[in-house]
Amino acid sequence: MARENIYQEEEFPSPLLQLWYHFKEKPFIMVAFGCFIALILLALFAPFITPFDSSQNHLDHLLLPPAWNDNGNVSYLLGTDKLGRDMLSRLMHGASFTFGLSFFIVIVSAIIGVIIGSLSALTSGLKSSFLNHFLDVILSIPSLLLAIVIVAILGTGLSNTVLAIVVVLIPQFVHITRNEVKKEFSKDYVLVSKLDGASSLRILRYSIFPNIVEKIIGQATLAQSAAILDIAALGFLGLGAPIPLPEWGAMLSNGIDLFYIAPWTVYFPGIAILFAVIVTNLVGEGLRHALKVRKTS
């Protein structure tokens, strides 16, 4: 026999659960979110599911057009490049470098930026003023230009590209975390915690972070789209991934000379970059809309 519920208690969802309810209201945002998850899975498992090795040369099939072309081959669905490498395999494997690395970069930048921003919000006086003006100067410089300068100093290569973009994105997280923490510290519920004897670090961990985590997540989606473009741009300029690696920007650069002969070597990497950026921006827009609705409801 089922036990009857005597107490009619209202159940209030957590802030993150409320955010999810508002986020999934728009169907096209959920489609973009599904594509975003698919890109994450592809970035993780691409080396195991690609039809061919991304660096394998098929010398009998140089510049083979896509399968739907009269001269195409169904074994090479998206054709091959000038060295006979399968375009589909390279695009799938390239998701690990362009999209997957952007995900890693944003996580590292967010962790470092949130820690620095939180601690800087607790400071005041000359140190706080210097940090504020320094961040304004850094944020006024385009992220790609700053990344190019850092890579030029450190040297080319994928590891230096990742380090440069991490350094470029950290100030964005420091800025938003510092501003949000300062805003929350001026509210009444923080004053109550202070009167109860809670330390500033305890207030940060248990009172403020749960209320600003949505803002940080929203900033992370913006930072990831910027990271995708920066990785691809540095690869296109020859400052990022070395030539054998199938990074989308480097693939675009390698095929640009063959645009009129084999346009698919340019189209497909460009479409992959565009798709990843659009999907990431749509997910970020959905998060910002859900945040706005949750704040006003």
C-alpha positions as MATLAB code, in Angstrom:
seq = 'MARENIYQEEEFPSPLLQLWYHFKEKPFIMVAFGCFIALILLALFAPFITPFDSSQNHLDHLLLPPAWNDNGNVSYLLGTDKLGRDMLSRLMHGASFTFGLSFFIVIVSAIIGVIIGSLSALTSGLKSSFLNHFLDVILSIPSLLLAIVIVAILGTGLSNTVLAIVVVLIPQFVHITRNEVKKEFSKDYVLVSKLDGASSLRILRYSIFPNIVEKIIGQATLAQSAAILDIAALGFLGLGAPIPLPEWGAMLSNGIDLFYIAPWTVYFPGIAILFAVIVTNLVGEGLRHALKVRKTS';
ca = [
       0.000    0.000    0.000;
       1.396    3.356   -1.039;
       2.026    5.864    1.710;
       0.043    9.074    1.325;
       1.860   12.381    1.383;
       0.320   14.219    4.352;
       2.500   17.311    4.168;
       1.828   19.444    1.107;
       5.267   20.981    0.761;
       6.338   23.037   -2.212;
       9.512   21.890   -3.914;
      11.827   24.652   -5.106;
      14.391   23.612   -7.722;
      18.006   24.645   -7.360;
      19.301   27.657   -9.372;
      21.038   25.362  -11.877;
      17.864   23.298  -12.304;
      15.845   26.459  -12.881;
      18.424   27.521  -15.448;
      18.017   24.179  -17.244;
      14.215   24.503  -17.322;
      14.448   27.920  -18.978;
      17.282   26.808  -21.268;
      15.358   23.938  -22.851;
      12.280   26.029  -23.663;
      13.511   26.885  -27.197;
      13.775   23.869  -29.554;
      16.536   25.309  -31.773;
      18.687   25.921  -28.687;
      18.276   22.264  -27.755;
      19.269   21.256  -31.298;
      22.396   23.399  -30.951;
      23.042   21.871  -27.523;
      22.774   18.385  -29.039;
      25.285   19.364  -31.741;
      27.543   20.808  -29.035;
      27.505   17.507  -27.130;
      28.128   15.645  -30.405;
      31.213   17.809  -31.059;
      32.507   17.047  -27.568;
      32.066   13.297  -28.141;
      33.679   13.577  -31.565;
      36.646   15.433  -30.087;
      37.073   12.670  -27.499;
      36.616    9.602  -29.681;
      37.580   10.793  -33.190;
      40.936    8.933  -33.243;
      39.047    5.650  -32.715;
      36.187    6.074  -35.204;
      37.795    7.687  -38.263;
      37.645    5.565  -41.462;
      41.367    6.097  -42.164;
      44.396    7.395  -40.352;
      44.433   11.180  -40.679;
      48.024   11.184  -42.049;
      47.683    8.136  -44.303;
      48.489    8.925  -47.963;
      46.497    7.310  -50.760;
      48.722    8.096  -53.728;
      46.273    6.532  -56.195;
      43.553    8.970  -55.149;
      45.130   12.435  -55.115;
      42.612   15.327  -55.032;
      39.689   12.938  -55.304;
      36.383   14.885  -55.267;
      33.559   14.065  -52.798;
      31.516   10.894  -53.303;
      28.513   12.701  -54.837;
      30.696   13.943  -57.679;
      30.803   11.850  -60.871;
      34.530   11.247  -60.326;
      34.168   10.591  -56.609;
      34.587    7.387  -54.651;
      32.219    6.270  -51.917;
      35.197    5.018  -49.876;
      36.315    8.667  -49.542;
      33.033   10.370  -48.721;
      34.391   13.943  -48.638;
      37.231   13.377  -51.079;
      40.979   13.621  -50.525;
      43.554   16.405  -50.390;
      46.697   16.974  -52.480;
      48.546   14.204  -50.623;
      45.701   11.710  -50.916;
      44.635   11.986  -47.282;
      40.968   11.319  -46.530;
      39.182   14.621  -45.842;
      36.474   13.070  -43.633;
      39.051   11.388  -41.390;
      41.072   14.595  -41.138;
      37.993   16.688  -40.315;
      36.869   14.234  -37.643;
      40.341   14.038  -36.148;
      40.686   17.827  -36.399;
      37.768   18.230  -33.990;
      40.126   17.028  -31.260;
      42.535   19.872  -32.001;
      40.290   22.817  -32.877;
      37.168   22.156  -30.811;
      38.596   19.848  -28.148;
      41.545   22.090  -27.352;
      39.220   25.116  -27.136;
      37.217   23.251  -24.486;
      40.381   22.475  -22.539;
      41.639   26.060  -22.902;
      38.398   27.512  -21.545;
      38.385   25.189  -18.528;
      41.983   26.065  -17.600;
      41.423   29.794  -18.204;
      38.206   29.768  -16.176;
      39.802   28.026  -13.174;
      42.788   30.387  -13.077;
      40.703   33.483  -13.862;
      38.042   32.735  -11.244;
      40.661   32.172   -8.539;
      42.528   35.398   -9.364;
      39.285   37.373   -9.800;
      37.869   36.146   -6.499;
      41.003   36.991   -4.549;
      41.356   40.376   -6.257;
      37.761   41.227   -5.322;
      38.775   40.961   -1.662;
      41.530   43.546   -2.093;
      41.138   47.315   -2.071;
      43.193   50.457   -2.482;
      46.187   50.740   -4.794;
      46.420   47.033   -5.632;
      42.755   46.887   -6.625;
      43.028   50.063   -8.719;
      46.177   48.838  -10.497;
      44.594   45.466  -11.319;
      41.429   47.139  -12.595;
      43.331   49.447  -14.968;
      45.658   46.639  -16.063;
      42.676   44.459  -16.986;
      41.112   47.327  -18.924;
      44.302   47.687  -20.984;
      44.541   43.940  -21.667;
      40.856   43.638  -22.607;
      41.143   46.561  -25.025;
      43.622   44.563  -27.145;
      42.028   42.103  -29.637;
      42.523   38.559  -28.372;
      43.911   37.275  -31.682;
      46.493   40.055  -31.886;
      47.617   39.389  -28.324;
      47.821   35.648  -29.039;
      49.951   36.304  -32.143;
      52.338   38.459  -30.085;
      52.681   35.773  -27.403;
      53.242   33.006  -29.984;
      55.822   35.179  -31.751;
      57.700   35.491  -28.448;
      57.388   31.841  -27.361;
      57.715   30.291  -30.820;
      55.333   28.414  -33.083;
      53.736   25.104  -32.183;
      50.507   23.706  -30.820;
      51.573   23.791  -27.158;
      52.599   27.445  -27.391;
      49.317   28.221  -29.160;
      47.356   26.677  -26.291;
      49.438   28.563  -23.719;
      49.011   31.862  -25.591;
      45.213   31.555  -25.830;
      44.966   30.552  -22.154;
      46.904   33.689  -21.206;
      44.668   35.785  -23.479;
      41.399   34.440  -22.026;
      42.332   34.598  -18.329;
      41.751   38.395  -18.019;
      38.160   37.975  -19.268;
      37.356   35.563  -16.440;
      39.249   37.688  -13.911;
      37.252   40.757  -14.956;
      33.785   39.180  -14.824;
      34.508   37.262  -11.590;
      35.898   40.335   -9.850;
      32.921   42.489  -10.819;
      30.323   39.864   -9.865;
      31.972   39.064   -6.527;
      32.163   42.754   -5.627;
      28.504   43.148   -6.586;
      27.463   40.186   -4.425;
      29.552   41.379   -1.459;
      27.415   44.532   -1.300;
      24.184   42.564   -0.817;
      22.389   41.943    2.464;
      22.784   38.165    2.608;
      26.586   38.571    2.635;
      26.306   41.067    5.481;
      24.297   38.500    7.465;
      27.039   35.914    6.914;
      29.667   38.419    8.068;
      27.681   39.135   11.234;
      27.569   35.398   11.889;
      31.370   35.397   11.892;
      31.966   33.727    8.520;
      35.314   34.442    6.881;
      35.540   36.011    3.443;
      36.761   32.767    1.862;
      33.867   30.829    3.393;
      31.408   33.431    2.094;
      32.972   33.128   -1.348;
      32.675   29.361   -1.386;
      29.220   28.808    0.108;
      27.328   32.046   -0.575;
      28.722   33.900   -3.582;
      29.947   31.192   -5.974;
      26.518   29.461   -6.211;
      25.032   32.813   -7.269;
      27.615   33.699   -9.936;
      28.299   30.276  -11.458;
      25.762   30.940  -14.238;
      27.579   34.140  -15.219;
      30.873   32.269  -15.389;
      29.318   29.531  -17.541;
      27.880   32.160  -19.889;
      31.294   33.812  -20.203;
      32.851   30.405  -20.847;
      30.703   29.851  -23.956;
      31.763   33.242  -25.345;
      35.392   32.463  -24.541;
      35.165   29.090  -26.266;
      33.926   30.537  -29.554;
      36.812   33.032  -29.374;
      39.236   30.176  -28.618;
      38.007   28.175  -31.645;
      38.591   31.158  -33.936;
      41.987   31.917  -32.393;
      43.207   28.315  -32.755;
      42.002   28.193  -36.363;
      43.455   31.629  -37.181;
      46.874   30.780  -35.733;
      46.825   27.480  -37.621;
      45.904   29.289  -40.841;
      48.794   31.711  -40.348;
      51.214   28.830  -39.790;
      51.785   29.734  -36.130;
      49.715   26.948  -34.583;
      49.505   23.227  -35.267;
      52.363   21.847  -37.425;
      51.562   20.699  -40.957;
      50.950   16.936  -40.356;
      48.245   17.590  -37.738;
      44.706   17.910  -39.146;
      43.782   21.133  -37.367;
      40.934   22.880  -39.216;
      42.721   26.221  -39.641;
      45.884   24.529  -40.919;
      43.784   22.410  -43.312;
      42.188   25.599  -44.623;
      45.609   27.125  -45.185;
      46.935   24.011  -46.961;
      43.987   23.951  -49.367;
      43.803   27.657  -50.192;
      46.242   27.308  -53.123;
      44.037   24.611  -54.641;
      40.755   26.479  -54.283;
      39.953   26.547  -58.008;
      41.157   22.982  -58.610;
      39.861   21.256  -55.464;
      37.478   23.632  -53.630;
      36.360   20.902  -51.201;
      39.761   21.145  -49.476;
      38.761   24.672  -48.441;
      35.003   24.387  -48.095;
      34.875   21.546  -45.586;
      37.377   22.919  -43.009;
      35.720   26.343  -43.288;
      32.253   24.837  -42.769;
      33.545   22.862  -39.762;
      34.917   26.034  -38.124;
      31.716   27.957  -38.893;
      29.530   25.130  -37.553;
      31.498   24.856  -34.297;
      31.372   28.625  -33.689;
      27.633   28.910  -34.482;
      26.736   25.970  -32.251;
      28.825   27.351  -29.379;
      27.324   30.834  -29.770;
      23.770   29.452  -29.847;
      24.392   27.499  -26.644;
      25.819   30.660  -25.068;
      22.834   32.715  -26.239;
      20.495   30.115  -24.758;
      22.328   30.329  -21.440;
      22.163   34.136  -21.408;
      18.444   34.050  -22.226;
      17.818   31.486  -19.495;
      19.753   33.637  -17.016;
      17.712   36.707  -17.928;
      14.415   34.837  -17.566;
      15.446   33.315  -14.237;
      16.465   36.724  -12.854;
      13.194   38.383  -13.872;
      10.861   35.522  -12.844;
];
